[in-house]
Amino acid sequence: MNKYIAEFIGTFFLVLTVGCTVIGNGAGAFAPLAIGSALMVMVFAGGHISGGGTSIQLLRWAFGCAGSARPRT
């Protein structure tokens, strides 16, 4: 259960950061830095609990939703 809670918290803060950087004027050129920093902090904070899979699972989900992920051939 601790793995799921750690993954949820990490994903929540990462999605919150992405949302805050793109709403309104956004963070401009600093948006990728903010998103990367949030991801780094969440992986370091919860990686030892959940195995550090936040980045892989979230990126797979994000690219799948964006439609930019190409299937492997």
Sequence and secondary structure as in RCSB ss.txt:
>XXXX:A:sequence
MNKYIAEFIGTFFLVLTVGCTVIGNGAGAFAPLAIGSALMVMVFAGGHISGGGTSIQLLRWAFGCAGSARPRT
>XXXX:A:secstr
 HHHHHHHHHHHHHHHHHHHHHSTT  GGGHHHHHHHHHHHHHHHHHHHH S HHHHHHHHHHHHHT      
